Amino acid sequence: MPDGRDPITELINQLTRLPGIGERTAARLAFHVLDGPPDLAEALASALRAVRERVVRCGTCGHLTEEDPCRFCSSPRRDRSRICVVESTPDLLAVEQTGEYDGLYHVLHGLIRPLEGRTPRDLNLAGLMVRLQAGGIEEVILATNPSVEGEATALYVASLLRGTGVSVSRIASGLPMGGELEYADRATLGRALSARRRLEGDP
């Protein structure tokens, strides 16, 4: 090899950087690409390039999209008096698939994780405050995962919104502690959303 690196090992190493992909799974994926049709690797590379070149964050809500504003923010059919705050785009899609919510969204792109050095400054909170200051929002639904980090983030966001006159609610406990919205079934997530509760201290 001109650069001295084994391309198979390099591919495996890069795949292990993806969440939930260990070395054995990465090796299985790498050899699947090698053993697959000749156009598989090129199609995969092309899809990855397209994602990097064409997908952006919506300037309003932070959703990953090809169009800015995204289809949710630009739709006249959405209830513009409510904002559902989620950690990530997969969580946004999970909530949307329940069919229980027709309002707007706001994606934080992370949670407060002190042990990993992630603070409120690393989250898309400034954008949320700008949207509230623009007026018209009556309720903010905090739909972060029911984990220690998710609960801490929800409480922090709720504290930011105190005194704004906006109703703040939290999705109900239909989800198990430590569970993730992305992997919850539609019925469970739908019930949790429908049975959301106001947070203590909400005006």
Number of C-alpha atoms within 10 A of each C-alpha: 6 5 6 6 9 10 11 13 13 11 15 21 16 13 19 16 12 10 7 9 14 14 14 11 13 21 19 12 16 21 13 13 16 13 10 11 10 10 10 14 15 12 11 12 12 11 12 11 12 11 14 9 10 10 15 17 17 20 15 18 23 22 29 19 17 15 15 18 18 19 14 18 20 13 12 9 10 15 14 18 14 21 24 23 24 27 22 21 20 16 21 21 14 19 24 16 15 16 11 16 18 16 19 21 26 27 27 25 16 19 24 22 16 10 7 7 8 13 14 17 9 14 17 18 17 11 17 21 14 11 15 18 11 8 10 12 18 15 19 26 25 28 25 26 24 21 15 14 17 23 19 16 24 26 16 13 19 21 14 12 19 14 11 14 13 19 19 27 22 23 24 18 16 17 19 12 13 12 12 16 24 17 11 17 13 18 14 15 26 22 17 19 24 12 15 18 16 18 18 10 10 16 13
